[in-house]
Structure formats: structure tokens, C-alpha cells
Amino acid sequence: MSPYRYVTQCRTQTAQRLLRNQHLAISEGAYQVGISKITSILKSNFSISFT
């Protein structure tokens, strides 16, 4: 696993915990963990489409 992929995975896992426990909006959880392109992360990691 590349360092970029590892960091992204850690950030998405932390964001998931925040969203579950603090009932934040997706954009707020992403911001708190340092993810700026949340839609591309969700598409690549979770196969979620925003169309």
C-alpha cells in the first residue's frame, strides 16, 4: 500500500467514526480530518456515486 493510500484510508476511517458518533454532515467530517475532495474519495473507496 502506498503512503498516500494509507493516509487516505486512515482519514476516511476517522471521518466515519466522527460521522457516526457526532452526527456531522459529510463535509464537516471530511474537513475535520483534512479531506478536501470528499466526492472523489467516496467514489474510489466506497463506490458511491453523486449523479
MODELLER restraints for C-alpha pairs under 7 A, 6 or more apart:
rsr = mdl.restraints
at = mdl.atoms
rsr.add(forms.Gaussian(group=physical.xy_distance, feature=features.Distance(at['CA:11:A'], at['CA:33:A']), mean=5.77, stdev=0.5))
rsr.add(forms.Gaussian(group=physical.xy_distance, feature=features.Distance(at['CA:15:A'], at['CA:29:A']), mean=5.29, stdev=0.5))
rsr.add(forms.Gaussian(group=physical.xy_distance, feature=features.Distance(at['CA:15:A'], at['CA:30:A']), mean=5.98, stdev=0.5))
rsr.add(forms.Gaussian(group=physical.xy_distance, feature=features.Distance(at['CA:15:A'], at['CA:33:A']), mean=6.30, stdev=0.5))
rsr.add(forms.Gaussian(group=physical.xy_distance, feature=features.Distance(at['CA:18:A'], at['CA:29:A']), mean=6.18, stdev=0.5))
rsr.add(forms.Gaussian(group=physical.xy_distance, feature=features.Distance(at['CA:19:A'], at['CA:26:A']), mean=6.98, stdev=0.5))
rsr.add(forms.Gaussian(group=physical.xy_distance, feature=features.Distance(at['CA:19:A'], at['CA:29:A']), mean=6.13, stdev=0.5))
rsr.add(forms.Gaussian(group=physical.xy_distance, feature=features.Distance(at['CA:30:A'], at['CA:36:A']), mean=6.88, stdev=0.5))
rsr.add(forms.Gaussian(group=physical.xy_distance, feature=features.Distance(at['CA:30:A'], at['CA:38:A']), mean=6.48, stdev=0.5))
rsr.add(forms.Gaussian(group=physical.xy_distance, feature=features.Distance(at['CA:42:A'], at['CA:48:A']), mean=5.67, stdev=0.5))
rsr.add(forms.Gaussian(group=physical.xy_distance, feature=features.Distance(at['CA:43:A'], at['CA:49:A']), mean=5.91, stdev=0.5))
